[in-house]
Amino acid sequence: MLSKVVVFIFGAVIGSFLNVCIHRMPKGESVVWPGSHCPHCKKKIPGYDNIPFISYILLKGRCRFCKGGISLRYPLVELLTAALLVALFIRFNGPSYSFFIYAVLASLLIIATFIDIDHRIIPDEVSVGGMIVGFILVSISGFRIGPFGFSFKPLLDSFLGLIAGGATIYLTGLLFDLVYFRLLKRPAIQGETESMGGGDVKLLAMIGAFLGWERAVMTFFLAPFLGVLPGVANLVAKKDHTLPYGPYLALACLLSLFWFEKIMSLVLVH
């Protein structure tokens, strides 16, 4: 129990840093310098006002100095990160190398999700950088000690996952655009000429680099089912046909990570 509490606290601290990334990356700002400061009055936030969850509650969601509102997203991201890391800790039997790899993946997915929701973009620092990090981390798992050796299987799985993840979503979008815009000659709405953004393609490629081709393909098929109801609701309520797709890829990725075997068994039964 104590170990889970420690992981939860550690996850909340990581979530606090992810909030910095979510806020600054779309602006092209450094996530390291300067230190945490109020986005309204720009004053430096002291350490005692930067404690996950607790500071938000004590400050009643407002800056100590200018009383400017603090977005509810901050404690939400901290809570989500902490909960996910505990779930991964349980799923992968403690502080294993797999836990470390997928904690990195979960962190990247959280950054991508909230930036995509706010700005409809997924920074290359997250997706392309994540591809490289995922490929390296998974490849390292191929090293064996006692006797020392190296298995190429993790490296190959990661490489195939990267290719399969990016190719499936890219080719599907390309085929849809060909049919919809060229063959059916439907007019583009609000200047849109592509059904699938490049950020989504790179995000699924990143997911494939971490999870391999099988889970990348499952993520590809699960994401549309997760996004269809929010998409319809968004169209009815806001008359907006566009939808940030990154959050649904991220959720589908987590479903594939935690329950790949169970989902496959359900599919194969039928």
Secondary structure, DSSP 8 states (H G I E B T S, - for coil): -HHHHHHHHHHHHHHHHHHHHHHHGGGT--SSSS--B-TTT--B--GGG-STTHHHHHTTTB-TTT--B--THHHHHHHHHHHHHHHHHHHTTSS-HHHHHHHHHHHHHHHHHHHHHHHS---HHHHHHHHHHHHHHHHHTTEETTTTEE-SHHHHHHHHHHHHHHHHHHHHHHHHHIIIIIIS----STT---SS-HHHHHHHHHHHHHH-HHHHHHHHHHHHHHHHHHHHHHHHHH-------HHHHHHHHHHHHHHHHHHHHHHHH-
